[in-house]
Each structure stands twice: as structure tokens, then as C-alpha cells.
Amino acid sequence: MKSILISLLTGIAVLNCFAQSDIVIKGKVVDIADKPIPYANITITGSTIGVISNMEGLFRISINSKFSNDSIKISYIGFNTITKNISEIQKGKIQKYVLTDRVFNLSEVMIKPESGKEILLKAISKIPENNYTNSYYLDAFYREYLIEDSTYTQLSEAACRFYMDSLQEFNFEKGAMEYLNEGWFYSDETGLNIEILLDNAISVYPNDQVKLINTRSSENNSSSFVKFTITGGPMGTIASNKLRYPVSFFRMDNPKINRKYIFKLEDIVLFGNSRVYKISFSKKRKSFFSGVFYVDTRNYAFVGIDYHVSTHRLEYFKNHHYHVIRPGIAYNMKNPIKDEYYHTGYQVKLRYHKIDEKWFLKSIHKENDLTYLYVKENQHTNVKGVYDLLINNVTINNVRAFHKDSIYKFISHINLFNNPLSYNKKIWDQYNVLLPTKREAKAISDLEKERPLVDQFATKNKYKPFLKPPIAEKAIAFTIVHNDTLYDNYAWMRNREDQKVQEYLDIENEYFNNYQVPLHEIERSLFYEMKGRIPQDKEKSIPFKMGGYFYYTIASKNTNYPELYRKKDTIGSNGKLILDIPKLAKNSEYYAIASFKASPDDKILAYLEDKTGTGRFYYLFKNLQTNKYLQDTLFNANNLIWTGKENVIIYSIKDSLNRIYQVNLHVLNSHQSSDKVLFYEKDNTRSIYISQSQSRDFIFLYSENSNTQELFICDMKNNSDYKFNLFNENTNEYEIIPEHYKNDTVFYIFTNKDALNWKLCKTSVSGSLAYNDVIANKGQSILLKDFLVLKNHLVSIEQTNLTQRIKITNNLDKKSRYIHLDEDYCSIRLKNVPLSSDSIVYIVSTMGKPSVTYSYNLNTKKNLIVKNNKLIGFSSSKYKTELVWATSNDSTKIPIFLFYNKKQTLKKSNYLILNAYGAYNTALSYSFPQTYLSLIDRGFIYAEALIRGGGELGEKWYKDGKLLNKLNSLNDFIACSEYLIDEGYTTPEKIVIEGGSAGGLTMGYAINERPELYKAAILSRPFVDVLNTLLDTTTTLTTLDWDEWGNPYKKEYYDLIKSYSPYDNIKTQEYPNMLFITGAKDEQVNYWEPAKMVAKLRAKKTGSNTLLLKTYMRSGHGGNSGKYGFLNEQALKFAFILDAVGFNN
């Protein structure tokens, strides 16, 4: 077989389609009746260069002068092939090429008759013989149109190269499929996402890739309520090639499938000089697809496939609509707008051609239609996607996979229209494209109403320096509290049902997207850089026992979610897949499973699911023996406990303000509305939490806020009514956390009663409240973090300053020892093990490296690594962690952890990113900053300030930074910033601060009070409109937060909160570069807080520094779902950071 070589130009390998075009041949292919022949093959003999004719038979091909002595060959199914010498063709002018047709009837063919089914089975068996099975490149032109009610609204084109992986080692039945969202019409953050696929799963070989050489896109000419775009792009279209990807179509070599179809040999027609079988196919009943195969009569090679959705199926679609909630901010309305859509058409034409005795894909034409119904307005839009893929060149030598950073991946929020490369006109002037037809002349007319397409290409997704920052409308609103009038010009943004809110967020997103245009390349590189550190092999979690089984997850290569398995033994047996989470998450804009619990008999799995991003979960129940779901669904659920009876469940639920307020009893196979209420908390400043003892004999119910607690206990063994009895009455002085172990007569009590840094006691289960100390911990130097009671040992975690260690105490001789750890600063988490266990399992987390899981034998003292979370290309020896101390304004020492590459020279004015939180007793320290390696390796120092209000240094540290002491926390952060600058670690021109949620409040205070200290700030889902939020008791979680920040209806708290609330303290001054990030579905910190803050900053700030707001329309407080959703947001933030500090290396 001859080599098919990539061309060389000036010694550099380039695509053949980009070679210098000295000769341009134009033509029109027609039949003897002068009717155009679309999709005719036009090739240059002796090469792999070629194009196809468009719907009007027109073509244009650009070639190098070295082919001037060769010929041009034109062929099409059912017509005789013609060949013309290139030297005889008049160049530059359209010439007509007439193909004569000839049709053979079956009776004229002198061959042994075969059935259509027999021919197809033989053709499938010969695929390895007829088709090229090693790796190869395809150079291609791709085009997609979007048409709305007969008006062309979008055009995207791509010059691209495919890497097609070898077929030789791949097994369709056993091989892992990587699924793409070909998802017909998909939009960006504000638009519609419809991902119900017509032909089930779209699958490709895991290693097939596409690299975009250049792209160009029009502007959006749509006037629809909903913004439609197409997702999938070139790879989604090539997945329609059923010859290479038959899994999602049907396997004709599978008897269970092919018996459902009727295959009919219709005729024999001429394709070039070859006869081909024309075989129709359809299902016997209720067919989904129908179509035609064209198979060469000599070698049984596939030369063409046409298929479409059958009339029966389209009729089904018309009467069975899909229901969707209208996208955008309206999704979060109490009564969201619900629309419908249904498919009205789908067709694909595939053509193949032979090069040196092997067959390759030549072209794909695809059309997809749906009708979208605006139910509220009683209107509809007919939407059509038109896709064309033309293969220009094939290369089989020196073929290797592309570098991961250069490939075009189809992450859920990416589509070609909204994410093109920078347009390069020079490339397109020399590229062989599919010529527009008269039909597409209408497209040009529609799309060029405002500006010529060439101008749109040049400016689409280009930075527009003339785009002005959005200016929000002001509408005066005010609240009078304590005789003080609180004005708010942007209170109108709280109204989710106001279309103005959606429009404002859209404009802010457009402004943000414009800013990001020059950063797309670095953003994409950062994403693949971070993704590239994650091992792509299957990653298995450590099995843990629940009931009679061990449960574990497996994260497969390139999947966003893991799969859940279980098995009887930890070793020696294969587990059974019980939850295919990637499949469950498919077609969901957001997906999360918070927890799962098996019934006592191991037959039923209950799991907590969220598909909205709002944090409002619901429980589903799956029978693991039948693999079927029960009818039960528990909405607004939070935590679930199986009682001793297999069909009885106790669970907690949330109210409309996201407060967990009630505990119910549910019997399986009954409706939630009939559930019995076991406990109701009427105090709206309290929330409920329930947990089950390790013995499974007791349920503990905590009714609490951050200041007070009541404890109730349900004895499930001796209480058939599941009544909760008061165990510890309301107190604001201390907390208690009980535990009970099987067959024990005592409760172990973890408490801070008479022990500021916690102690461990025990008391009688019978009801005696006399506490006997197990670990007294009367001093303040040691913080008791956790404990584990075993039959022969007591295990506890102690912290001194910022150093944690594990203490082992023998229950018989009371002698103690400590497990040696290499890390000076780390956090330790104990895993539950059986009471009789002689080993413990613990996880060590440190800033300097990924977490490590150990198993320690309490008798032999052997410490084994069970799981080491390794990263590709990372070596902890290249980095260093350092602890420094800043002095706050009240002389309190504040710890700061620094993490940096050893190549860095400290105190040389480095780039530095400073993070902090400081609220809710949450410890920020010891977390390995995995994604931040992309900044650290570029010369940044990563720093975490452990300010007061957090949980890093015990109860006093927390209380010194909350309520009336909140200013301590905020001033701590400014002191840490000043320290890092004064000590020479960084400068105001190189420091970036970052905080999220309550940490966003800290950042907001800092930029208001000391903006000159910082170059840039990132505030993610920030709590910045503090006073207005805490005054509004109709807002989620407000009354619960009074115990953290104070009740503003009490004047001392009102005055204090007003003095530091970022939104209420914006000044007319110059601010650093700022990026605010929010989620439209966030119910913990609502989207309007950062939106209002940005609007007010735009009105008051001076100077020219950047101010941006990015709203994710599909996510909540936790950000985008899945591991890749998180990486996307990190890449976006890091690109902003690098640009804001002027980093150009």
C-alpha cells in the first residue's frame, strides 16, 4: 500500500489542505438532465486531496502546481465516473461536468442472489479487511448552521484534524465508551440545554481526538425567548459515522438486534465504475431508524449509508413531548416557567471513498429538527441544526495522538459557536471548504443583516475594547431600623421573576466573556494542565463496610463522576455495580449524590440526590436485588436512618428557608404525605441534625445553633413509637456529642463542658447525668479533636498549637503512646472500624502533599500506607511549607501557612495569593492546594491566613472572631496582608486575595478598608450584603445565621454589622482588580449579593481597574458539579489572576 504523506512546506510539516494553492478549479456537477448532483466526490488522482459538491452541485478545489499534470476525477453513486486532465481545464472559471447514469436491475446482474441481510453480515465481517484499521489522521472542513423558524441565526465553521485510533485492539462489547453530548441544541449559561439524544448514547473510541486548526463563527441573529446553540461540534458529528461507531445505532452482527430489522435488497446501482448493492432497512415494528446501505458488489465494502428517524417515531415524538424548565434565572422562581419540545426530524448521509485499496470516510451531512413550545406564551419556535463534515486529506504515516493540551474537548458547557479560536483569514483563504448553495445564500442574507460575515468572523469572540461596563438601573428602596434609614438602590435585583434581573446578569456575563477572550488560550491550557495531574487510570476508593458488604467507588478515565460498587469480601472477589453515577448524571445540568445508606438486610439502597444545584436533596430507593426503583421519593430530605425494621425509615427534612426543622417516620411503599412527624422544631433560630450510634441502637437528635444546644435520644430497641426523649436540656454554655457502642451500658460523651478545648466523658445509658472523665483535658494547651473507642484501646487525636498527633491508650494498663508522623503540620481524620478491631485507619492531610491513608496495627505497631493519592508529575521534594506569624492590631499572633516551589527565593517581592475564611468554627488549614500548583509553578507563593473565627486553634479562637468580636477576624486578615508585604514576601502590585462565602465577606471588608494593599481580589459566592440579608427573615438560613453574626434587630449588632458589611461600606475610591463569582441557584448566598455589590462598585469606584461579575446559571453554592466542573472554574480564576497581576511568562 502506498504511503499517504503529510505535505512539507519550507521544511515544516503542515496540513496538505494548507499547502500553497497555485491552482483553483471550480465546477458544477450535473446529470444528463442538467440537474445538480450533490455530494459528488471530486478527487485529484495520485493524491488524497478532494472535496465534495454542495447541494447545487458546485465545488471549488485548491491544489499545488505540482499536481498540474495529474487528473481530476468526479464520481457519484449510480453514475459513471469521469476523469479530466488538469492541464486541459480552464482555471478559475466554473466548468460543467456531466455524469451519465446507469441503473442495473437485479435481473440483469449475473451473480448469485443474496438477501440484504446476508450481504450486510458479510460486509460487516469484511470491515477489518476493507477499512484501514491502524491509526490515521483526517484533515477536514466542518460547518454547522442553526435555523430558527426558517431564519438562519448562527454559523460556525472549523478547519480541523482528527486523530482516529487503531481499531485492532478495541472490543465494542467490553471496551469502555466515552460519551459525548452531541446534545442537539445547547446553549451557554443563559440558554437552553436539550440533551435527549435521538440515537441513545453517542459513543467514540476513548482515544479518538480532534484538534481545531482554526474556526470562525457568525454573531447570534436569534430573537427567540430561549437562546439555542449547537453542541458536539466536529467530534459530535463524526460520531454519526455508524460504520466506525455502531454501538449507539444497532449491531447487525448481533442476532438479538438484527432480527428486529427488515433488510431488503432493493437494487444494484453504479458508483463510479463499481456496482453497489442498495439495501434498505427498517424495524419490523415501531421502527426508530430507517435508511439505506450501499455495499460494493465486489469486495463488500460500505460506500454509503443514509438513515433517518422513521415516520412512526416522529409521530410518537409529536404526541410525547419532553418537559423542560425554562433556563436562566427564572429556573429559581418559586413557580418556574415550564416549556416543552419534541423532535420533528433527523437524517444523516455518510459517504466513503477508497484510497489505495482501503476505504475511508469522505463526508457527513446531518440535519436535526425540533419544535420548542413556549407554553406560557402559547408560542413555538421550529429549530433546525445542519451539520456538514468534509474530509480533505488522509495521512497514515508518522501518526501519533495529539498532545492533551491541543485537543478540542466537549465539556458540558462548551460549544463551537461560543468558543471558537481566534479567526485567521489567511488560513481560510487557502482552505478547501464546502461551497455555499443557493439555499445557503439565504443563510448569508439572514446572517448579514447587520454586518458582512467576514466582519463578524473577524470580531466574533475577539476582545471588544469599545464594550462599556454594564451600568445597573437604580431604584430607591429603604428600610428603617432603630430609627436609621438604610437605602438600597439595587434591591430590585432580589426579584427572580423580574426579567430585568435576567437581562442584567446576561449583560454582566457578556462583559465578562469579552474580558476573557484574550485569555481563552491560557484558560484552556490551565484546565488541561490541572486535569493532566490527575491519574487517568481507574481510581478505586478504599472499601468500607456497611452491613454485610464492602462499598467502594471506581472513577474511570475521563469521567466526571465515579461508579459505586459493593462486594462481600475486601479481597478476592469482584464487586457488583450498584449505582452507575455517570449514567445517572447524564443529561443533567448539575448532579450530586450527597450520601447513601443500605437497609439492614442489605436489599435496599437509599441515596440522596440533587439535580438542581440548590442543595435541596431528595431520597431515592433502589432494590439491589431486582435493580428496580421503589415508588418512594422523599423530597427536601437531609439525613436518613434505617431503623431495625427493614421497611421503616427516620429522616429529617428542610423548610422553605432551607432550615432542617422536622423529623419524620416513613414506611416504604407509602406516600411521603402520610409520614408521621416525630419531632418538630418551632424555633426558627435552630436547626435539627440526626445521627445514629455505632451500635445502631440509638438515634441522637440535636436541636441547635452556633450558641445553644438541646439533645434528644431515641432508644430504638426499647421504643416502638420511636419517641425522642430529652437528654440534655437547652444550654448556651457547652455542647455534648454522644456515642454508643454495641452491648455497652454507657454513652461516651464528647463535650466542652468545663473544658474549653473539649474532653471525653462517659455516663450511664440508664439516665444518670453524672459524667465521669475518660480524657479530662483540663488545661488549654491541648485541643482534643476526635476519639475512637475500641475493645482494647482508646484512640484520640490531640492538637497542640497547629500540630496534631494520634494518642493510643491501652484500656487495661492505661499506658499511652503516640504514632510517629513525619509531618510537622497536618490534620488527621479517623475512619470508623469495628469495636473489636486491632487496627485503625486514619487519613493524614497536609499542605505539602496529597492526603495519605494509613492502617496502623495497635498490637504490632506497624503503620502501612493503604492509599496514596498521587499526582502525575508532582514530587513533594520540590516544594516547601512554612509557617509564619503576623501580629494583629490587638497584639494577637495570627498564623499564616506558605506553600511554594523551592526554586522560589523568599522575600524577593514574589507573586502571592492569600486565602482566608474565618467563620463558623471551620478550619481552613492543612488542605493540599492541588490546583494552585499551576500558579505555584509559575512563581506564586500560596498563603492561607488562619484568622480568628475559624476552627484552627480551638473554641476560644472561634469565639474571638464571631458576633461582637467579628472585627477581630477582619482586622486579622489585613494584618496578615501587611505582614507579608512588610517582610518582603510580596508587594501590593503582586498580591491577590481570594475568599468564598463567609470568606468573601473578609475580602470585601479588606478591599473597602485597604484597597491599596492589593492588586486583585476574587470573591466567590461571597456573603457581602450582610446587613440586608440578616434583616430579611424570609431569606434562607437568615435566622440561623444570627448566632454567628448577631441579630441586627438588636441595636448593638445592627451598628456593628453596618460598620463592616461590604455592600454598605463601598467608598468613592480606587479599588483593585476584582472578580466576583456567583451561582444563580445558590440558596446559601443568593446571587443578588455579589450582583448588587458589583453594581454599586461600578457606580462609585474610581480608576480603570477591572471589575467583573461571572454568574453560573446552573450551579449553586458548591459550584459546578463533577471534578471537571471545578477545574473549569479554577482555570477561569487563574487566568484572571495571571492577567490582573500582569504575569506574561
ZILINPE-V863010 format. One record per helix or strand of 2 or more residues. SS is the DSSP state (@ for helix, = for strand). FROM is the first residue (numbers start at 0). TO is the last residue. If there is no record, write none. Layout:
# ZILINPE-V863010
ss=SS from=FROM to=TO
ss=SS from=FROM to=TO
This chain:
# ZILINPE-V863010
ss== from=7 to=8
ss== from=11 to=12
ss=@ from=15 to=17
ss== from=22 to=30
ss== from=40 to=43
ss== from=49 to=51
ss== from=57 to=62
ss=@ from=64 to=66
ss== from=70 to=74
ss== from=81 to=84
ss=@ from=85 to=87
ss== from=93 to=98
ss== from=102 to=103
ss=@ from=105 to=107
ss=@ from=115 to=124
ss=@ from=126 to=129
ss== from=135 to=147
ss== from=150 to=163
ss== from=177 to=179
ss== from=184 to=185
ss== from=192 to=193
ss== from=201 to=203
ss== from=208 to=216
ss=@ from=232 to=237
ss=@ from=254 to=257
ss== from=260 to=270
ss== from=273 to=282
ss== from=288 to=295
ss== from=301 to=308
ss=@ from=310 to=318
ss== from=321 to=324
ss=@ from=328 to=331
ss== from=337 to=354
ss== from=357 to=373
ss== from=378 to=394
ss=@ from=403 to=405
ss=@ from=424 to=428
ss=@ from=437 to=446
ss=@ from=452 to=458
ss== from=476 to=480
ss== from=483 to=487
ss=@ from=490 to=493
ss=@ from=498 to=531
ss== from=538 to=539
ss== from=543 to=545
ss== from=548 to=554
ss== from=562 to=566
ss== from=575 to=578
ss=@ from=580 to=584
ss== from=591 to=597
ss== from=603 to=609
ss== from=617 to=622
ss== from=627 to=634
ss== from=636 to=641
ss== from=647 to=653
ss== from=659 to=666
ss=@ from=671 to=673
ss== from=675 to=679
ss== from=686 to=691
ss== from=697 to=703
ss== from=708 to=714
ss== from=724 to=730
ss== from=735 to=738
ss== from=745 to=750
ss== from=758 to=763
ss== from=771 to=774
ss== from=781 to=788
ss== from=792 to=799
ss== from=802 to=809
ss== from=815 to=817
ss== from=826 to=830
ss== from=838 to=845
ss== from=848 to=856
ss== from=862 to=867
ss=@ from=875 to=877
ss== from=878 to=886
ss== from=892 to=900
ss== from=910 to=915
ss=@ from=932 to=935
ss== from=939 to=944
ss=@ from=954 to=958
ss=@ from=962 to=981
ss== from=990 to=995
ss=@ from=997 to=1008
ss=@ from=1010 to=1012
ss== from=1015 to=1019
ss=@ from=1025 to=1030
ss=@ from=1037 to=1044
ss=@ from=1050 to=1059
ss=@ from=1061 to=1064
ss== from=1072 to=1078
ss=@ from=1086 to=1099
ss== from=1106 to=1111
ss=@ from=1121 to=1139
